[in-house]
Amino acid sequence: MKVTVCIGSACHVKGAAKIVDELQYLIAQKNCGDKVELAGAFCMGKCQTGVSVTVDDTYHSLKPEDTKTFFEEQVAKKLK
């Protein structure tokens, strides 16, 4: 599974670094680094929304405070 977080300027201002840090922590905590590839991208073309994140090819708009719930629902559940 590939999780890509936009780290371009618009998403950076909206908290992309916090999301990346939290996702790294959650991936390590769940010990699923062998199943989840965390990547960055410099623009996904949706600068008007929250931080752009894709799980495989599915787009999501994310706020830093929603990262844990997002991870549980969109990543951890799909690994089982």
PDB file of N, CA, C and O in Angstrom:
ATOM      1  N   MET A   1       0.857  -1.170   0.000  1.00  0.00           N
ATOM      2  CA  MET A   1       0.000   0.000   0.000  1.00  0.00           C
ATOM      3  C   MET A   1       0.903   1.233   0.000  1.00  0.00           C
ATOM      4  O   MET A   1       1.876   1.300   0.750  1.00  0.00           O
ATOM      5  N   LYS A   2       0.573   2.193  -0.838  1.00  0.00           N
ATOM      6  CA  LYS A   2       1.360   3.421  -0.915  1.00  0.00           C
ATOM      7  C   LYS A   2       0.520   4.605  -0.441  1.00  0.00           C
ATOM      8  O   LYS A   2      -0.570   4.851  -0.958  1.00  0.00           O
ATOM      9  N   VAL A   3       1.039   5.337   0.552  1.00  0.00           N
ATOM     10  CA  VAL A   3       0.392   6.540   1.073  1.00  0.00           C
ATOM     11  C   VAL A   3       1.279   7.715   0.681  1.00  0.00           C
ATOM     12  O   VAL A   3       2.446   7.780   1.067  1.00  0.00           O
ATOM     13  N   THR A   4       0.715   8.641  -0.088  1.00  0.00           N
ATOM     14  CA  THR A   4       1.468   9.795  -0.561  1.00  0.00           C
ATOM     15  C   THR A   4       0.862  11.067   0.009  1.00  0.00           C
ATOM     16  O   THR A   4      -0.346  11.286  -0.073  1.00  0.00           O
ATOM     17  N   VAL A   5       1.721  11.906   0.592  1.00  0.00           N
ATOM     18  CA  VAL A   5       1.290  13.165   1.194  1.00  0.00           C
ATOM     19  C   VAL A   5       1.890  14.307   0.377  1.00  0.00           C
ATOM     20  O   VAL A   5       3.089  14.317   0.095  1.00  0.00           O
ATOM     21  N   CYS A   6       1.053  15.258   0.004  1.00  0.00           N
ATOM     22  CA  CYS A   6       1.548  16.437  -0.691  1.00  0.00           C
ATOM     23  C   CYS A   6       2.338  17.290   0.294  1.00  0.00           C
ATOM     24  O   CYS A   6       1.862  17.594   1.388  1.00  0.00           O
ATOM     25  N   ILE A   7       3.547  17.672  -0.102  1.00  0.00           N
ATOM     26  CA  ILE A   7       4.378  18.528   0.741  1.00  0.00           C
ATOM     27  C   ILE A   7       4.703  19.842   0.027  1.00  0.00           C
ATOM     28  O   ILE A   7       5.661  20.532   0.375  1.00  0.00           O
ATOM     29  N   GLY A   8       3.890  20.171  -0.975  1.00  0.00           N
ATOM     30  CA  GLY A   8       4.046  21.440  -1.674  1.00  0.00           C
ATOM     31  C   GLY A   8       3.697  22.603  -0.760  1.00  0.00           C
ATOM     32  O   GLY A   8       3.221  22.390   0.355  1.00  0.00           O
ATOM     33  N   SER A   9       3.921  23.813  -1.208  1.00  0.00           N
ATOM     34  CA  SER A   9       3.789  24.990  -0.337  1.00  0.00           C
ATOM     35  C   SER A   9       2.390  25.161   0.262  1.00  0.00           C
ATOM     36  O   SER A   9       2.273  25.462   1.450  1.00  0.00           O
ATOM     37  N   ALA A  10       1.332  24.978  -0.525  1.00  0.00           N
ATOM     38  CA  ALA A  10      -0.024  25.158   0.011  1.00  0.00           C
ATOM     39  C   ALA A  10      -0.327  24.115   1.084  1.00  0.00           C
ATOM     40  O   ALA A  10      -0.902  24.441   2.123  1.00  0.00           O
ATOM     41  N   CYS A  11       0.054  22.876   0.840  1.00  0.00           N
ATOM     42  CA  CYS A  11      -0.200  21.821   1.825  1.00  0.00           C
ATOM     43  C   CYS A  11       0.735  21.950   3.028  1.00  0.00           C
ATOM     44  O   CYS A  11       0.357  21.625   4.153  1.00  0.00           O
ATOM     45  N   HIS A  12       1.946  22.422   2.786  1.00  0.00           N
ATOM     46  CA  HIS A  12       2.882  22.633   3.900  1.00  0.00           C
ATOM     47  C   HIS A  12       2.289  23.618   4.910  1.00  0.00           C
ATOM     48  O   HIS A  12       2.347  23.395   6.119  1.00  0.00           O
ATOM     49  N   VAL A  13       1.729  24.690   4.402  1.00  0.00           N
ATOM     50  CA  VAL A  13       1.125  25.710   5.265  1.00  0.00           C
ATOM     51  C   VAL A  13      -0.055  25.132   6.053  1.00  0.00           C
ATOM     52  O   VAL A  13      -0.333  25.574   7.168  1.00  0.00           O
ATOM     53  N   LYS A  14      -0.746  24.149   5.476  1.00  0.00           N
ATOM     54  CA  LYS A  14      -1.917  23.547   6.125  1.00  0.00           C
ATOM     55  C   LYS A  14      -1.562  22.397   7.064  1.00  0.00           C
ATOM     56  O   LYS A  14      -2.455  21.770   7.634  1.00  0.00           O
ATOM     57  N   GLY A  15      -0.261  22.109   7.233  1.00  0.00           N
ATOM     58  CA  GLY A  15       0.147  21.108   8.218  1.00  0.00           C
ATOM     59  C   GLY A  15       0.648  19.789   7.670  1.00  0.00           C
ATOM     60  O   GLY A  15       0.593  18.779   8.372  1.00  0.00           O
ATOM     61  N   ALA A  16       1.134  19.761   6.444  1.00  0.00           N
ATOM     62  CA  ALA A  16       1.609  18.511   5.849  1.00  0.00           C
ATOM     63  C   ALA A  16       2.711  17.859   6.678  1.00  0.00           C
ATOM     64  O   ALA A  16       2.738  16.635   6.812  1.00  0.00           O
ATOM     65  N   ALA A  17       3.618  18.656   7.235  1.00  0.00           N
ATOM     66  CA  ALA A  17       4.723  18.085   8.023  1.00  0.00           C
ATOM     67  C   ALA A  17       4.205  17.359   9.261  1.00  0.00           C
ATOM     68  O   ALA A  17       4.730  16.309   9.631  1.00  0.00           O
ATOM     69  N   LYS A  18       3.180  17.914   9.901  1.00  0.00           N
ATOM     70  CA  LYS A  18       2.588  17.258  11.072  1.00  0.00           C
ATOM     71  C   LYS A  18       1.948  15.926  10.675  1.00  0.00           C
ATOM     72  O   LYS A  18       2.046  14.938  11.404  1.00  0.00           O
ATOM     73  N   ILE A  19       1.297  15.911   9.519  1.00  0.00           N
ATOM     74  CA  ILE A  19       0.664  14.684   9.031  1.00  0.00           C
ATOM     75  C   ILE A  19       1.719  13.624   8.731  1.00  0.00           C
ATOM     76  O   ILE A  19       1.549  12.460   9.094  1.00  0.00           O
ATOM     77  N   VAL A  20       2.796  14.013   8.079  1.00  0.00           N
ATOM     78  CA  VAL A  20       3.881  13.072   7.775  1.00  0.00           C
ATOM     79  C   VAL A  20       4.459  12.501   9.067  1.00  0.00           C
ATOM     80  O   VAL A  20       4.654  11.291   9.183  1.00  0.00           O
ATOM     81  N   ASP A  21       4.733  13.375  10.040  1.00  0.00           N
ATOM     82  CA  ASP A  21       5.287  12.919  11.320  1.00  0.00           C
ATOM     83  C   ASP A  21       4.354  11.925  12.003  1.00  0.00           C
ATOM     84  O   ASP A  21       4.797  10.891  12.502  1.00  0.00           O
ATOM     85  N   GLU A  22       3.065  12.243  12.024  1.00  0.00           N
ATOM     86  CA  GLU A  22       2.085  11.368  12.679  1.00  0.00           C
ATOM     87  C   GLU A  22       1.966  10.032  11.940  1.00  0.00           C
ATOM     88  O   GLU A  22       1.889   8.978  12.571  1.00  0.00           O
ATOM     89  N   LEU A  23       1.950  10.075  10.608  1.00  0.00           N
ATOM     90  CA  LEU A  23       1.869   8.831   9.840  1.00  0.00           C
ATOM     91  C   LEU A  23       3.107   7.968  10.069  1.00  0.00           C
ATOM     92  O   LEU A  23       2.990   6.749  10.202  1.00  0.00           O
ATOM     93  N   GLN A  24       4.284   8.577  10.116  1.00  0.00           N
ATOM     94  CA  GLN A  24       5.507   7.817  10.404  1.00  0.00           C
ATOM     95  C   GLN A  24       5.397   7.138  11.767  1.00  0.00           C
ATOM     96  O   GLN A  24       5.746   5.966  11.913  1.00  0.00           O
ATOM     97  N   TYR A  25       4.916   7.873  12.755  1.00  0.00           N
ATOM     98  CA  TYR A  25       4.747   7.325  14.100  1.00  0.00           C
ATOM     99  C   TYR A  25       3.747   6.164  14.101  1.00  0.00           C
ATOM    100  O   TYR A  25       4.022   5.110  14.675  1.00  0.00           O
ATOM    101  N   LEU A  26       2.595   6.354  13.462  1.00  0.00           N
ATOM    102  CA  LEU A  26       1.556   5.326  13.451  1.00  0.00           C
ATOM    103  C   LEU A  26       2.002   4.072  12.700  1.00  0.00           C
ATOM    104  O   LEU A  26       1.690   2.956  13.118  1.00  0.00           O
ATOM    105  N   ILE A  27       2.719   4.246  11.612  1.00  0.00           N
ATOM    106  CA  ILE A  27       3.241   3.105  10.855  1.00  0.00           C
ATOM    107  C   ILE A  27       4.224   2.321  11.719  1.00  0.00           C
ATOM    108  O   ILE A  27       4.196   1.091  11.736  1.00  0.00           O
ATOM    109  N   ALA A  28       5.087   3.028  12.433  1.00  0.00           N
ATOM    110  CA  ALA A  28       6.043   2.356  13.321  1.00  0.00           C
ATOM    111  C   ALA A  28       5.325   1.674  14.484  1.00  0.00           C
ATOM    112  O   ALA A  28       5.655   0.544  14.846  1.00  0.00           O
ATOM    113  N   GLN A  29       4.347   2.359  15.064  1.00  0.00           N
ATOM    114  CA  GLN A  29       3.596   1.825  16.210  1.00  0.00           C
ATOM    115  C   GLN A  29       2.865   0.536  15.832  1.00  0.00           C
ATOM    116  O   GLN A  29       2.836  -0.421  16.606  1.00  0.00           O
ATOM    117  N   LYS A  30       2.280   0.521  14.641  1.00  0.00           N
ATOM    118  CA  LYS A  30       1.539  -0.661  14.173  1.00  0.00           C
ATOM    119  C   LYS A  30       2.469  -1.701  13.533  1.00  0.00           C
ATOM    120  O   LYS A  30       2.024  -2.775  13.127  1.00  0.00           O
ATOM    121  N   ASN A  31       3.762  -1.371  13.449  1.00  0.00           N
ATOM    122  CA  ASN A  31       4.759  -2.272  12.889  1.00  0.00           C
ATOM    123  C   ASN A  31       4.356  -2.753  11.490  1.00  0.00           C
ATOM    124  O   ASN A  31       4.430  -3.943  11.183  1.00  0.00           O
ATOM    125  N   CYS A  32       3.925  -1.798  10.645  1.00  0.00           N
ATOM    126  CA  CYS A  32       3.470  -2.161   9.302  1.00  0.00           C
ATOM    127  C   CYS A  32       4.300  -1.479   8.210  1.00  0.00           C
ATOM    128  O   CYS A  32       3.838  -1.304   7.082  1.00  0.00           O
ATOM    129  N   GLY A  33       5.523  -1.101   8.559  1.00  0.00           N
ATOM    130  CA  GLY A  33       6.398  -0.455   7.586  1.00  0.00           C
ATOM    131  C   GLY A  33       6.735  -1.320   6.393  1.00  0.00           C
ATOM    132  O   GLY A  33       7.083  -0.805   5.331  1.00  0.00           O
ATOM    133  N   ASP A  34       6.637  -2.635   6.555  1.00  0.00           N
ATOM    134  CA  ASP A  34       6.891  -3.535   5.437  1.00  0.00           C
ATOM    135  C   ASP A  34       5.704  -3.612   4.479  1.00  0.00           C
ATOM    136  O   ASP A  34       5.831  -4.123   3.367  1.00  0.00           O
ATOM    137  N   LYS A  35       4.544  -3.099   4.916  1.00  0.00           N
ATOM    138  CA  LYS A  35       3.338  -3.149   4.092  1.00  0.00           C
ATOM    139  C   LYS A  35       2.891  -1.776   3.602  1.00  0.00           C
ATOM    140  O   LYS A  35       2.093  -1.676   2.671  1.00  0.00           O
ATOM    141  N   VAL A  36       3.409  -0.708   4.233  1.00  0.00           N
ATOM    142  CA  VAL A  36       2.987   0.653   3.898  1.00  0.00           C
ATOM    143  C   VAL A  36       4.201   1.467   3.469  1.00  0.00           C
ATOM    144  O   VAL A  36       5.168   1.608   4.217  1.00  0.00           O
ATOM    145  N   GLU A  37       4.136   1.995   2.260  1.00  0.00           N
ATOM    146  CA  GLU A  37       5.180   2.894   1.765  1.00  0.00           C
ATOM    147  C   GLU A  37       4.661   4.321   1.916  1.00  0.00           C
ATOM    148  O   GLU A  37       3.623   4.671   1.354  1.00  0.00           O
ATOM    149  N   LEU A  38       5.380   5.139   2.671  1.00  0.00           N
ATOM    150  CA  LEU A  38       5.009   6.544   2.856  1.00  0.00           C
ATOM    151  C   LEU A  38       5.873   7.384   1.933  1.00  0.00           C
ATOM    152  O   LEU A  38       7.101   7.316   1.975  1.00  0.00           O
ATOM    153  N   ALA A  39       5.213   8.177   1.098  1.00  0.00           N
ATOM    154  CA  ALA A  39       5.924   8.978   0.105  1.00  0.00           C
ATOM    155  C   ALA A  39       5.437  10.418   0.143  1.00  0.00           C
ATOM    156  O   ALA A  39       4.403  10.724   0.738  1.00  0.00           O
ATOM    157  N   GLY A  40       6.195  11.292  -0.499  1.00  0.00           N
ATOM    158  CA  GLY A  40       5.822  12.699  -0.614  1.00  0.00           C
ATOM    159  C   GLY A  40       5.689  13.082  -2.076  1.00  0.00           C
ATOM    160  O   GLY A  40       6.290  12.459  -2.951  1.00  0.00           O
ATOM    161  N   ALA A  41       4.894  14.116  -2.334  1.00  0.00           N
ATOM    162  CA  ALA A  41       4.729  14.654  -3.683  1.00  0.00           C
ATOM    163  C   ALA A  41       4.700  16.175  -3.569  1.00  0.00           C
ATOM    164  O   ALA A  41       4.280  16.715  -2.545  1.00  0.00           O
ATOM    165  N   PHE A  42       5.145  16.865  -4.616  1.00  0.00           N
ATOM    166  CA  PHE A  42       5.224  18.313  -4.522  1.00  0.00           C
ATOM    167  C   PHE A  42       4.008  19.073  -5.002  1.00  0.00           C
ATOM    168  O   PHE A  42       3.957  20.286  -4.796  1.00  0.00           O
ATOM    169  N   CYS A  43       3.053  18.467  -5.610  1.00  0.00           N
ATOM    170  CA  CYS A  43       1.765  19.105  -5.867  1.00  0.00           C
ATOM    171  C   CYS A  43       0.830  18.087  -6.478  1.00  0.00           C
ATOM    172  O   CYS A  43       1.172  17.397  -7.438  1.00  0.00           O
ATOM    173  N   MET A  44      -0.357  18.007  -5.902  1.00  0.00           N
ATOM    174  CA  MET A  44      -1.367  17.095  -6.425  1.00  0.00           C
ATOM    175  C   MET A  44      -2.478  17.865  -7.129  1.00  0.00           C
ATOM    176  O   MET A  44      -3.463  17.276  -7.573  1.00  0.00           O
ATOM    177  N   GLY A  45      -2.318  19.177  -7.228  1.00  0.00           N
ATOM    178  CA  GLY A  45      -3.256  19.990  -7.985  1.00  0.00           C
ATOM    179  C   GLY A  45      -4.564  20.311  -7.284  1.00  0.00           C
ATOM    180  O   GLY A  45      -5.506  20.777  -7.926  1.00  0.00           O
ATOM    181  N   LYS A  46      -4.642  20.074  -5.999  1.00  0.00           N
ATOM    182  CA  LYS A  46      -5.878  20.356  -5.256  1.00  0.00           C
ATOM    183  C   LYS A  46      -5.558  21.303  -4.098  1.00  0.00           C
ATOM    184  O   LYS A  46      -5.914  21.039  -2.950  1.00  0.00           O
ATOM    185  N   CYS A  47      -4.893  22.390  -4.412  1.00  0.00           N
ATOM    186  CA  CYS A  47      -4.371  23.319  -3.410  1.00  0.00           C
ATOM    187  C   CYS A  47      -5.458  24.027  -2.595  1.00  0.00           C
ATOM    188  O   CYS A  47      -5.165  24.551  -1.521  1.00  0.00           O
ATOM    189  N   GLN A  48      -6.688  24.053  -3.073  1.00  0.00           N
ATOM    190  CA  GLN A  48      -7.767  24.735  -2.375  1.00  0.00           C
ATOM    191  C   GLN A  48      -8.345  23.916  -1.231  1.00  0.00           C
ATOM    192  O   GLN A  48      -9.068  24.458  -0.394  1.00  0.00           O
ATOM    193  N   THR A  49      -8.041  22.610  -1.175  1.00  0.00           N
ATOM    194  CA  THR A  49      -8.576  21.759  -0.122  1.00  0.00           C
ATOM    195  C   THR A  49      -7.576  21.647   1.025  1.00  0.00           C
ATOM    196  O   THR A  49      -6.622  22.423   1.097  1.00  0.00           O
ATOM    197  N   GLY A  50      -7.789  20.694   1.913  1.00  0.00           N
ATOM    198  CA  GLY A  50      -6.839  20.450   2.997  1.00  0.00           C
ATOM    199  C   GLY A  50      -5.588  19.817   2.425  1.00  0.00           C
ATOM    200  O   GLY A  50      -5.354  19.888   1.219  1.00  0.00           O
ATOM    201  N   VAL A  51      -4.790  19.207   3.260  1.00  0.00           N
ATOM    202  CA  VAL A  51      -3.581  18.547   2.784  1.00  0.00           C
ATOM    203  C   VAL A  51      -3.993  17.357   1.925  1.00  0.00           C
ATOM    204  O   VAL A  51      -4.789  16.518   2.348  1.00  0.00           O
ATOM    205  N   SER A  52      -3.447  17.292   0.724  1.00  0.00           N
ATOM    206  CA  SER A  52      -3.777  16.223  -0.209  1.00  0.00           C
ATOM    207  C   SER A  52      -3.013  14.960   0.149  1.00  0.00           C
ATOM    208  O   SER A  52      -1.794  14.982   0.324  1.00  0.00           O
ATOM    209  N   VAL A  53      -3.748  13.855   0.255  1.00  0.00           N
ATOM    210  CA  VAL A  53      -3.159  12.557   0.581  1.00  0.00           C
ATOM    211  C   VAL A  53      -3.824  11.513  -0.315  1.00  0.00           C
ATOM    212  O   VAL A  53      -5.039  11.539  -0.511  1.00  0.00           O
ATOM    213  N   THR A  54      -3.026  10.600  -0.853  1.00  0.00           N
ATOM    214  CA  THR A  54      -3.607   9.479  -1.581  1.00  0.00           C
ATOM    215  C   THR A  54      -3.209   8.178  -0.898  1.00  0.00           C
ATOM    216  O   THR A  54      -2.095   8.036  -0.392  1.00  0.00           O
ATOM    217  N   VAL A  55      -4.134   7.243  -0.894  1.00  0.00           N
ATOM    218  CA  VAL A  55      -3.867   5.874  -0.462  1.00  0.00           C
ATOM    219  C   VAL A  55      -4.033   5.045  -1.721  1.00  0.00           C
ATOM    220  O   VAL A  55      -5.134   4.891  -2.250  1.00  0.00           O
ATOM    221  N   ASP A  56      -2.909   4.514  -2.188  1.00  0.00           N
ATOM    222  CA  ASP A  56      -2.830   3.948  -3.520  1.00  0.00           C
ATOM    223  C   ASP A  56      -3.299   5.041  -4.479  1.00  0.00           C
ATOM    224  O   ASP A  56      -2.599   6.046  -4.598  1.00  0.00           O
ATOM    225  N   ASP A  57      -4.398   4.917  -5.148  1.00  0.00           N
ATOM    226  CA  ASP A  57      -4.822   5.973  -6.078  1.00  0.00           C
ATOM    227  C   ASP A  57      -6.075   6.707  -5.616  1.00  0.00           C
ATOM    228  O   ASP A  57      -6.683   7.440  -6.396  1.00  0.00           O
ATOM    229  N   THR A  58      -6.464   6.520  -4.368  1.00  0.00           N
ATOM    230  CA  THR A  58      -7.674   7.157  -3.853  1.00  0.00           C
ATOM    231  C   THR A  58      -7.311   8.450  -3.129  1.00  0.00           C
ATOM    232  O   THR A  58      -6.514   8.446  -2.191  1.00  0.00           O
ATOM    233  N   TYR A  59      -7.902   9.551  -3.575  1.00  0.00           N
ATOM    234  CA  TYR A  59      -7.600  10.878  -3.026  1.00  0.00           C
ATOM    235  C   TYR A  59      -8.376  11.160  -1.744  1.00  0.00           C
ATOM    236  O   TYR A  59      -9.541  10.788  -1.605  1.00  0.00           O
ATOM    237  N   HIS A  60      -7.694  11.832  -0.803  1.00  0.00           N
ATOM    238  CA  HIS A  60      -8.308  12.295   0.439  1.00  0.00           C
ATOM    239  C   HIS A  60      -7.792  13.696   0.742  1.00  0.00           C
ATOM    240  O   HIS A  60      -6.669  14.046   0.379  1.00  0.00           O
ATOM    241  N   SER A  61      -8.613  14.485   1.402  1.00  0.00           N
ATOM    242  CA  SER A  61      -8.219  15.802   1.908  1.00  0.00           C
ATOM    243  C   SER A  61      -8.160  15.674   3.425  1.00  0.00           C
ATOM    244  O   SER A  61      -9.129  15.244   4.051  1.00  0.00           O
ATOM    245  N   LEU A  62      -7.025  16.046   4.019  1.00  0.00           N
ATOM    246  CA  LEU A  62      -6.800  15.738   5.420  1.00  0.00           C
ATOM    247  C   LEU A  62      -6.356  16.955   6.220  1.00  0.00           C
ATOM    248  O   LEU A  62      -5.617  17.805   5.724  1.00  0.00           O
ATOM    249  N   LYS A  63      -6.816  17.026   7.465  1.00  0.00           N
ATOM    250  CA  LYS A  63      -6.355  18.020   8.428  1.00  0.00           C
ATOM    251  C   LYS A  63      -5.456  17.293   9.428  1.00  0.00           C
ATOM    252  O   LYS A  63      -5.700  16.123   9.723  1.00  0.00           O
ATOM    253  N   PRO A  64      -4.423  17.954   9.957  1.00  0.00           N
ATOM    254  CA  PRO A  64      -3.516  17.278  10.889  1.00  0.00           C
ATOM    255  C   PRO A  64      -4.222  16.595  12.058  1.00  0.00           C
ATOM    256  O   PRO A  64      -3.830  15.500  12.462  1.00  0.00           O
ATOM    257  N   GLU A  65      -5.245  17.222  12.598  1.00  0.00           N
ATOM    258  CA  GLU A  65      -5.927  16.655  13.771  1.00  0.00           C
ATOM    259  C   GLU A  65      -6.729  15.384  13.436  1.00  0.00           C
ATOM    260  O   GLU A  65      -7.159  14.672  14.343  1.00  0.00           O
ATOM    261  N   ASP A  66      -6.929  15.100  12.154  1.00  0.00           N
ATOM    262  CA  ASP A  66      -7.684  13.915  11.737  1.00  0.00           C
ATOM    263  C   ASP A  66      -6.787  12.754  11.299  1.00  0.00           C
ATOM    264  O   ASP A  66      -7.285  11.732  10.827  1.00  0.00           O
ATOM    265  N   THR A  67      -5.483  12.905  11.450  1.00  0.00           N
ATOM    266  CA  THR A  67      -4.541  11.919  10.920  1.00  0.00           C
ATOM    267  C   THR A  67      -4.718  10.540  11.537  1.00  0.00           C
ATOM    268  O   THR A  67      -4.713   9.548  10.809  1.00  0.00           O
ATOM    269  N   LYS A  68      -4.874  10.443  12.846  1.00  0.00           N
ATOM    270  CA  LYS A  68      -4.983   9.135  13.490  1.00  0.00           C
ATOM    271  C   LYS A  68      -6.238   8.395  13.014  1.00  0.00           C
ATOM    272  O   LYS A  68      -6.175   7.208  12.692  1.00  0.00           O
ATOM    273  N   THR A  69      -7.363   9.087  12.972  1.00  0.00           N
ATOM    274  CA  THR A  69      -8.611   8.474  12.496  1.00  0.00           C
ATOM    275  C   THR A  69      -8.464   8.062  11.036  1.00  0.00           C
ATOM    276  O   THR A  69      -8.878   6.968  10.653  1.00  0.00           O
ATOM    277  N   PHE A  70      -7.880   8.929  10.229  1.00  0.00           N
ATOM    278  CA  PHE A  70      -7.642   8.621   8.819  1.00  0.00           C
ATOM    279  C   PHE A  70      -6.806   7.350   8.695  1.00  0.00           C
ATOM    280  O   PHE A  70      -7.141   6.459   7.916  1.00  0.00           O
ATOM    281  N   PHE A  71      -5.721   7.266   9.460  1.00  0.00           N
ATOM    282  CA  PHE A  71      -4.847   6.099   9.402  1.00  0.00           C
ATOM    283  C   PHE A  71      -5.603   4.830   9.766  1.00  0.00           C
ATOM    284  O   PHE A  71      -5.494   3.817   9.074  1.00  0.00           O
ATOM    285  N   GLU A  72      -6.361   4.881  10.837  1.00  0.00           N
ATOM    286  CA  GLU A  72      -7.103   3.703  11.284  1.00  0.00           C
ATOM    287  C   GLU A  72      -8.120   3.248  10.240  1.00  0.00           C
ATOM    288  O   GLU A  72      -8.260   2.051   9.985  1.00  0.00           O
ATOM    289  N   GLU A  73      -8.833   4.206   9.634  1.00  0.00           N
ATOM    290  CA  GLU A  73      -9.900   3.866   8.691  1.00  0.00           C
ATOM    291  C   GLU A  73      -9.409   3.561   7.281  1.00  0.00           C
ATOM    292  O   GLU A  73      -9.948   2.671   6.623  1.00  0.00           O
ATOM    293  N   GLN A  74      -8.405   4.276   6.811  1.00  0.00           N
ATOM    294  CA  GLN A  74      -7.994   4.154   5.423  1.00  0.00           C
ATOM    295  C   GLN A  74      -6.748   3.284   5.215  1.00  0.00           C
ATOM    296  O   GLN A  74      -6.484   2.835   4.100  1.00  0.00           O
ATOM    297  N   VAL A  75      -5.994   3.048   6.275  1.00  0.00           N
ATOM    298  CA  VAL A  75      -4.761   2.265   6.126  1.00  0.00           C
ATOM    299  C   VAL A  75      -4.848   0.976   6.952  1.00  0.00           C
ATOM    300  O   VAL A  75      -4.836  -0.121   6.394  1.00  0.00           O
ATOM    301  N   ALA A  76      -4.935   1.109   8.267  1.00  0.00           N
ATOM    302  CA  ALA A  76      -4.882  -0.065   9.151  1.00  0.00           C
ATOM    303  C   ALA A  76      -5.981  -1.084   8.838  1.00  0.00           C
ATOM    304  O   ALA A  76      -5.707  -2.283   8.789  1.00  0.00           O
ATOM    305  N   LYS A  77      -7.205  -0.632   8.628  1.00  0.00           N
ATOM    306  CA  LYS A  77      -8.317  -1.555   8.327  1.00  0.00           C
ATOM    307  C   LYS A  77      -8.058  -2.356   7.047  1.00  0.00           C
ATOM    308  O   LYS A  77      -8.415  -3.530   6.955  1.00  0.00           O
ATOM    309  N   LYS A  78      -7.438  -1.710   6.073  1.00  0.00           N
ATOM    310  CA  LYS A  78      -7.221  -2.361   4.789  1.00  0.00           C
ATOM    311  C   LYS A  78      -6.045  -3.333   4.812  1.00  0.00           C
ATOM    312  O   LYS A  78      -5.875  -4.119   3.880  1.00  0.00           O
ATOM    313  N   LEU A  79      -5.239  -3.288   5.857  1.00  0.00           N
ATOM    314  CA  LEU A  79      -4.103  -4.189   5.975  1.00  0.00           C
ATOM    315  C   LEU A  79      -4.495  -5.542   6.533  1.00  0.00           C
ATOM    316  O   LEU A  79      -3.754  -6.514   6.393  1.00  0.00           O
ATOM    317  N   LYS A  80      -5.658  -5.610   7.165  1.00  0.00           N
ATOM    318  CA  LYS A  80      -6.076  -6.862   7.822  1.00  0.00           C
ATOM    319  C   LYS A  80      -6.552  -7.894   6.839  1.00  0.00           C
ATOM    320  O   LYS A  80      -6.935  -8.994   7.236  1.00  0.00           O
TER     321      LYS A  80
END
